[in-house]
Amino acid sequence: MLKKQKIPNATLDRLPLYFKYFKQSEDNGIDRVSSREISEALDIDSATIRRDFSYFGELGRKGYGYNVHALVKFFSEQVQGTGMKNVILIGVGNLGSALLNYNFTKIHDKIKIAVAFDIDQDIIGQTINGVEVKDICELESVVQDIQAEVAILTVPGQVGVDLSSKLEALGIKGILNFTPEKLAVSNGVTVHNIDLSVEMQALLFYMKHNN
């Protein structure tokens, strides 16, 4: 059971990394790992790992380490929950199509893009990697039908802003935002912004200052 305390955002950001590490370890037939092994694999110092884990109670035992199978289950539930999460994607251009072809079932069997939306009549009706592309006019009925809580926006900036308040009204609780604009949603919606131009600039900055 989680402790009744606020978990730092930096710790939350690392949870998917921990989950991925434990899942890969499980797939490789590894039963238990130490904080030192996790540290070396993820380039996160052992003290930070132990502090992160401390927010969730006793996850390991001194002298034994961490049980891989138990941690896969635990972090799977912390990162995603116990039920299937239906995700919608809006904007089936180059980036949207790439995300459909990737989909998230490759890294988590309880997360999937269930349906995509676009306005282009040449794209509507197509099926990409098993995901049907529907007319954006069907957004309300489809979101309610599949009880989607997560949306991915790969549309022009202002379009994303215009759509975001509607998505909130339809019950969307989280948005992965690939537009460069700030979305028009309340604090009740969690937005994770991914600006690829900023990420590239950050990479170049780190390259310059690490050499």
C-alpha positions as CSV (number, residue, x, y, z in Angstrom):
1,M,0.0,0.0,0.0
2,L,1.3,3.5,-0.9
3,K,2.3,5.8,1.8
4,K,0.2,8.9,2.3
5,Q,2.7,11.4,1.0
6,K,3.2,13.3,-2.2
7,I,5.6,11.5,-4.5
8,P,8.0,13.9,-6.3
9,N,7.5,14.4,-10.0
10,A,11.1,13.3,-10.6
11,T,10.3,9.9,-9.0
12,L,7.1,9.6,-11.0
13,D,9.1,10.2,-14.2
14,R,11.4,7.3,-13.4
15,L,8.7,4.8,-12.7
16,P,8.3,3.8,-16.4
17,L,12.1,3.3,-16.5
18,Y,12.0,1.0,-13.6
19,F,9.1,-0.9,-15.0
20,K,10.8,-1.4,-18.4
21,Y,14.0,-2.6,-16.6
22,F,12.2,-5.2,-14.5
23,K,10.1,-6.3,-17.5
24,Q,13.2,-6.9,-19.6
25,S,14.9,-8.7,-16.7
26,E,11.8,-10.9,-16.4
27,D,11.9,-11.6,-20.1
28,N,15.6,-12.6,-19.8
29,G,14.8,-15.1,-17.0
30,I,16.3,-13.1,-14.2
31,D,14.6,-13.7,-10.8
32,R,16.1,-11.0,-8.6
33,V,18.4,-7.9,-8.9
34,S,20.2,-5.6,-6.6
35,S,20.0,-1.8,-6.5
36,R,23.6,-1.8,-7.8
37,E,22.5,-3.7,-10.9
38,I,19.6,-1.4,-11.4
39,S,21.9,1.6,-11.0
40,E,24.4,0.4,-13.6
41,A,21.6,-0.5,-16.1
42,L,19.7,2.8,-15.8
43,D,22.6,5.1,-14.9
44,I,20.7,6.2,-11.8
45,D,22.6,6.2,-8.5
46,S,21.7,3.5,-5.9
47,A,20.7,6.1,-3.3
48,T,18.1,7.7,-5.7
49,I,16.7,4.2,-6.5
50,R,16.3,3.3,-2.8
51,R,14.7,6.7,-2.1
52,D,12.3,6.3,-5.0
53,F,11.3,2.9,-3.9
54,S,10.9,4.0,-0.3
55,Y,7.8,6.0,-1.3
56,F,6.0,2.7,-2.0
57,G,6.9,0.8,1.1
58,E,9.3,-2.2,1.4
59,L,9.9,-3.4,-2.1
60,G,13.1,-5.3,-1.4
61,R,15.0,-7.0,1.3
62,K,18.5,-6.2,2.5
63,G,20.9,-8.9,1.4
64,Y,18.3,-10.3,-1.1
65,G,17.6,-7.5,-3.5
66,Y,14.4,-7.1,-5.5
67,N,12.2,-9.9,-6.7
68,V,11.8,-9.2,-10.4
69,H,8.4,-10.9,-10.9
70,A,6.9,-9.0,-7.9
71,L,8.3,-5.7,-9.1
72,V,7.0,-6.2,-12.7
73,K,3.5,-6.6,-11.3
74,F,3.9,-3.7,-8.9
75,F,5.2,-1.2,-11.3
76,S,2.8,-2.3,-14.0
77,E,0.0,-1.4,-11.7
78,Q,1.6,1.9,-10.6
79,V,2.4,3.0,-14.2
80,Q,-0.8,1.8,-15.9
81,G,-3.2,0.3,-13.4
82,T,-4.9,-3.1,-13.4
83,G,-7.3,-2.6,-16.3
84,M,-6.9,-2.1,-20.1
85,K,-6.4,1.5,-21.0
86,N,-8.0,2.5,-24.4
87,V,-6.1,5.3,-26.0
88,I,-7.3,7.5,-28.9
89,L,-5.0,9.2,-31.3
90,I,-6.1,12.4,-33.2
91,G,-4.1,13.3,-36.3
92,V,-2.9,10.5,-38.6
93,G,-0.1,12.3,-40.4
94,N,3.5,11.1,-40.5
95,L,3.9,11.2,-36.7
96,G,0.5,9.8,-36.0
97,S,0.9,6.9,-38.4
98,A,4.3,6.1,-36.9
99,L,2.7,5.9,-33.4
100,L,0.0,3.7,-34.8
101,N,2.5,1.3,-36.3
102,Y,4.4,1.3,-33.0
103,N,1.4,1.1,-30.6
104,F,2.0,0.5,-27.0
105,T,1.2,-3.2,-26.7
106,K,4.8,-3.8,-27.6
107,I,5.9,-2.5,-24.2
108,H,2.7,-3.0,-22.2
109,D,-0.1,-5.4,-22.8
110,K,-2.7,-3.2,-21.1
111,I,-2.2,0.0,-23.1
112,K,-3.3,0.2,-26.7
113,I,-4.3,2.8,-29.2
114,A,-7.9,1.6,-29.8
115,V,-8.9,4.1,-32.5
116,A,-7.6,7.1,-34.5
117,F,-9.3,10.2,-35.9
118,D,-8.6,12.5,-38.8
119,I,-10.4,14.9,-41.1
120,D,-8.7,13.7,-44.3
121,Q,-11.2,11.7,-46.3
122,D,-8.4,9.9,-48.1
123,I,-7.3,8.5,-44.7
124,I,-10.6,8.0,-43.0
125,G,-11.7,4.3,-43.2
126,Q,-8.1,3.0,-43.4
127,T,-6.8,0.5,-40.9
128,I,-3.2,1.0,-39.8
129,N,-1.6,-1.8,-37.7
130,G,-5.1,-3.0,-36.7
131,V,-6.3,0.5,-35.7
132,E,-9.2,2.0,-37.7
133,V,-9.1,5.7,-38.6
134,K,-12.5,7.4,-38.1
135,D,-13.9,10.8,-39.0
136,I,-13.3,13.3,-36.2
137,C,-17.1,13.9,-36.3
138,E,-17.4,10.6,-34.6
139,L,-15.2,11.6,-31.7
140,E,-17.9,12.0,-29.0
141,S,-19.7,8.8,-29.7
142,V,-16.6,6.6,-30.0
143,V,-14.9,8.0,-26.9
144,Q,-18.0,7.3,-24.8
145,D,-18.4,3.9,-26.4
146,I,-14.9,2.6,-25.6
147,Q,-14.6,4.7,-22.4
148,A,-11.3,6.1,-23.4
149,E,-9.4,8.1,-20.8
150,V,-6.2,9.0,-22.7
151,A,-5.7,10.9,-25.9
152,I,-2.6,11.5,-28.1
153,L,-2.6,14.7,-30.1
154,T,-0.5,14.8,-33.2
155,V,-2.3,17.7,-34.9
156,P,-1.4,21.4,-35.6
157,G,-1.0,23.5,-32.5
158,Q,-4.2,25.5,-32.6
159,V,-6.3,22.4,-33.6
160,G,-5.0,20.7,-30.4
161,V,-6.0,23.7,-28.3
162,D,-9.4,23.7,-29.8
163,L,-9.9,20.0,-29.2
164,S,-8.5,19.8,-25.7
165,S,-11.5,21.3,-23.9
166,K,-13.8,19.0,-25.8
167,L,-11.7,16.0,-24.9
168,E,-11.9,17.0,-21.2
169,A,-15.7,17.4,-21.5
170,L,-15.8,13.8,-22.9
171,G,-14.0,12.4,-19.9
172,I,-10.4,12.3,-21.1
173,K,-8.1,12.4,-18.1
174,G,-4.7,12.4,-19.7
175,I,-3.3,13.8,-22.9
176,L,0.1,13.1,-24.6
177,N,0.5,16.4,-26.4
178,F,2.8,16.6,-29.4
179,T,1.7,20.1,-30.3
180,P,3.8,23.1,-29.3
181,E,0.8,24.9,-27.7
182,K,-0.5,24.9,-24.1
183,L,-3.8,23.1,-24.0
184,A,-7.0,24.6,-22.7
185,V,-7.7,22.1,-19.9
186,S,-8.2,22.2,-16.2
187,N,-6.0,20.8,-13.5
188,G,-8.1,17.7,-13.6
189,V,-6.5,16.6,-16.9
190,T,-2.8,15.5,-16.9
191,V,-1.0,16.7,-19.9
192,H,2.5,15.5,-20.9
193,N,4.0,17.8,-23.5
194,I,6.5,16.5,-26.0
195,D,8.0,19.1,-28.3
196,L,10.4,17.3,-30.6
197,S,12.2,20.6,-31.6
198,V,12.9,21.3,-27.9
199,E,14.1,17.7,-27.3
200,M,16.5,18.0,-30.2
201,Q,17.8,21.4,-28.9
202,A,18.3,19.8,-25.5
203,L,20.2,16.9,-27.1
204,L,22.5,19.3,-28.9
205,F,23.0,21.3,-25.7
206,Y,24.0,18.2,-23.7
207,M,26.3,17.1,-26.5
208,K,28.1,20.4,-26.5
209,H,28.5,20.6,-22.8
210,N,29.4,17.0,-22.2
211,N,32.4,17.1,-24.7
